[in-house]
Amino acid sequence: MVALALLCKDIQSRSLQQTTIPETLLCEYWSYTTLFSNTAEPANQTEKDFKLFLLRSKNKTMVLEMLNPMHYNITSMMPEVMPVATMPILLLTGFLLLVWNYEDTSSIPGPGYCMGIGPLISHCRFLWMGIGSACNYYNKMYGEFMRVWICGEETLIISKSSSMFHIMKHSHYSSRFGSKLGLQCIGMHENGIIFNNNPTLWKAIRPFFTKALSGPGLVRMVTVCVGSIITHLDRLEEVSNELGYVDVLTLMRRIMLDTSNILFLGIPLDESAIVVKIQGYFDAWQALLLKPDIFFKISWLYKKYEKSVKDLKDAMEILIEEKRHRISTAEKLEDHMDFATELIFAEKRGDLTRENVNQCILEMLIAAPDTMSVSVFFMLFLIAKHPKVEESIMKEIQAVVGERDIRIDDMQKLKVVENFIYESMRYQPVVNLVMRKALQDDIIDGYLVKKGTNIILNIGRMHRLEFFPKPNEFTLENFAKNVPYRYFQPFGFGPRSCAGKYIAMVMMKVVLVTLLRRFHVQTLQGECIENMQKKYGLSLHPDETNNLLEMVFVPRNSEKCLKH
């Protein structure tokens, strides 16, 4: 027994020192184990203890591993009867637990990754709730600078003025983001100006828009817009029902389209038909912007959107071809010089593609009917609810304009009207989001923002969080003092600000002054902005299935206005 004890001690010592055990020792050890395992009765207590150890060990391999703790093999410790599928299941469980407990290295607040479930849920929330509603939800949940995922890409949602100011003023945030397949479907992928995410192409196109929307074009717009409003108000029955209730949205869209067409294209068109097609195009744009790639592999899912886009593009193609024909046959080319003509010349020089030219003209004609018409619609509802505001506006109109038509030199004098427009866009914005993409690494308010990160600026929320004395009320007191532009950005600023921000302000003043001089507006059954059903998507629109969106136009001067 002394020999057995010394043998076991020698083997254990070599195992602990991680040295090779000679074959002679192993053979001697196996002889003892065979002897004791076959012996019926142990001769003494040492033999008894060793035999009991062998019986508990189940097999000789485990004895060696028990004697050598530095070389445990976890698989051999398991029962022999373990099912074949158990090990893969255990390994998969361990992997999932590892991923589940993975902590995102990003310090930016936001939902957890959670095995990829976090990105899936956040993207689905945007698709389900709409972009605007989802942004407000996440900012309320995680703060004014937070992170989610859209289409699997890290996306920041920011409603903090200092961060917005930084992003808007720097050129390395001049790109936008969206589904490539979605933008291709609507024609905006690397075409046009609105969602062109190629900075080089966008820079080449923007000067055409800037020239058309400022200078002589802006001055001419006042006269054109006044004439269009008067013409449409004289035909108010075309957008009124049998009770005399006016479809204000349709009226505004027709006025905006007519004005834009006269200024930028100059080809007669069917207003009512094009307005309907513009709405279909906008619905497709909003629906497809953030759709995952798999959506476009199932044709029946996007077929209706594809048709809506094609309907407008085909109509615009006919109009643009007519423009090309008139240019080519014109005796005096200066009579046809406008935005569309400049683009067509650029195409002939090889500076722009035909597809890009068509998309630029399409976007110029849909911009005002799409957003500005809804903005004026909201303004008229606010005027109807706030008679004191209407009274202040009418006093200023009478003092500045009087009985004549509004002129370009009146614009700077209409301070009450201007503050009313600003407060309306702050309180009930139409475009309350700006989408950008980081073109290089940067640090914003202490957070690292990597190149390629998507960014959504939640401007509408920022306008209700900072600076204004009564942010949750509609009151002109919010603009009684000058507002620093970092706290109020209805059109954005910097390299990618809205190219039409100046002409938009002038046009809204012209529409309000011309319309309010002739009519007092009333809503139906006390309908107001606050209880109106809305769609919070890429932009904010009223739900047009609501039957209470019409208004009553009451003539202020029966001798000059329509009688109902």
Stockholm file with secondary structure:
# STOCKHOLM 1.0

chainA/1-564         MVALALLCKDIQSRSLQQTTIPETLLCEYWSYTTLFSNTAEPANQTEKDFKLFLLRSKNKTMVLEMLNPMHYNITSMMPEVMPVATMPILLLTGFLLLVWNYEDTSSIPGPGYCMGIGPLISHCRFLWMGIGSACNYYNKMYGEFMRVWICGEETLIISKSSSMFHIMKHSHYSSRFGSKLGLQCIGMHENGIIFNNNPTLWKAIRPFFTKALSGPGLVRMVTVCVGSIITHLDRLEEVSNELGYVDVLTLMRRIMLDTSNILFLGIPLDESAIVVKIQGYFDAWQALLLKPDIFFKISWLYKKYEKSVKDLKDAMEILIEEKRHRISTAEKLEDHMDFATELIFAEKRGDLTRENVNQCILEMLIAAPDTMSVSVFFMLFLIAKHPKVEESIMKEIQAVVGERDIRIDDMQKLKVVENFIYESMRYQPVVNLVMRKALQDDIIDGYLVKKGTNIILNIGRMHRLEFFPKPNEFTLENFAKNVPYRYFQPFGFGPRSCAGKYIAMVMMKVVLVTLLRRFHVQTLQGECIENMQKKYGLSLHPDETNNLLEMVFVPRNSEKCLKH
#=GR chainA/1-564 SS CHHHHHHHHHHHHHHHTTCCCCHHHHHHHHHHHHHHHHCSSCSSHHHHHHHHHHHHHCSHHHHHHHHCGGGCCGGGGSCTTCCTTHHHHHHHHHHHHHHHTCCCSCCSCCCCCGGGHHHHHHHHHHHHHCHHHHHHHHHHHHCSEEEEEETTEEEEEECCHHHHHHHHHCGGGCBCCCCHHHHHHHTCTTSSSSSCCCHHHHHHHHHHHHHHTSTHHHHHHHHHHHHHHHHHHHTGGGGBCTTCCBCHHHHHHHHHHHHHHHHHTCCCCCHHHHHHHHHHHHHHHHHHTTCCGGGGGSHHHHHHHHHHHHHHHHHHHHHHHHHHHHHHHCSCGGGGCSHHHHHHHHHHHTSSCHHHHHHHHHHHHHHIIIIIHHHHHHHHHHHHHCHHHHHHHHHHHHHHTTTSCCCGGGGGGCHHHHHHHHHHHHHSCSCCEEEEECSSCEEETTEEECTTCEEEEEHHHHTTTSSCSSTTSCCGGGGSSCCCGGGCCSSCCSTTSCTTHHHHHHHHHHHHHHHHHHEEEEESTTCCTTTCCEEESSSEEECTTCTTCCEEEEESCTTTSCCC
#=GC SS_cons         CHHHHHHHHHHHHHHHTTCCCCHHHHHHHHHHHHHHHHCSSCSSHHHHHHHHHHHHHCSHHHHHHHHCGGGCCGGGGSCTTCCTTHHHHHHHHHHHHHHHTCCCSCCSCCCCCGGGHHHHHHHHHHHHHCHHHHHHHHHHHHCSEEEEEETTEEEEEECCHHHHHHHHHCGGGCBCCCCHHHHHHHTCTTSSSSSCCCHHHHHHHHHHHHHHTSTHHHHHHHHHHHHHHHHHHHTGGGGBCTTCCBCHHHHHHHHHHHHHHHHHTCCCCCHHHHHHHHHHHHHHHHHHTTCCGGGGGSHHHHHHHHHHHHHHHHHHHHHHHHHHHHHHHCSCGGGGCSHHHHHHHHHHHTSSCHHHHHHHHHHHHHHIIIIIHHHHHHHHHHHHHCHHHHHHHHHHHHHHTTTSCCCGGGGGGCHHHHHHHHHHHHHSCSCCEEEEECSSCEEETTEEECTTCEEEEEHHHHTTTSSCSSTTSCCGGGGSSCCCGGGCCSSCCSTTSCTTHHHHHHHHHHHHHHHHHHEEEEESTTCCTTTCCEEESSSEEECTTCTTCCEEEEESCTTTSCCC
//
